[in-house]
Amino acid sequence: MKTSLMAFAVGVSLVASSAAGAAVTQDQAMALIKDKKMDCMNCHAIDKKVVGPSWKEVGVKYRGQAGAKAKLVEKVKKGGSGSWGKAPMNPHPTASDADLGALIDFILTLK
């Protein structure tokens, strides 16, 4: 029970920070992935290409583009291929927009 409450508190804090425009930290992003049992790190790493591009590469490509956050949330939810090579990204239709938005906020800060 204590672990569940802690994970919930981390998730609420992360989503609230993201909604308020505050920077999402790497620790918060990793806690969200772990708490929500997201599979991001099966194909991505922060600073190196795995199956898909590194999150740093994504951040550099999309940072400063109008509508980048919404575009990336949709892309993660729907999946697809072609933007970074032939390997497809699986769709993640059950991930919430708030959770994905928080992760994308973090990704867009990476240089």
HELIX and SHEET records of a PDB file:
HELIX    1   1 LYS A    2  ALA A   19  1                                  18    
HELIX    2   2 GLN A   26  ASP A   35  1                                  10    
HELIX    3   3 CYS A   40  CYS A   43  1                                   4    
HELIX    4   4 TRP A   55  TYR A   62  1                                   8    
HELIX    5   5 ALA A   68  LYS A   78  1                                  11    
HELIX    6   6 ASP A   97  ILE A  107  1                                  11    
END                                                                             
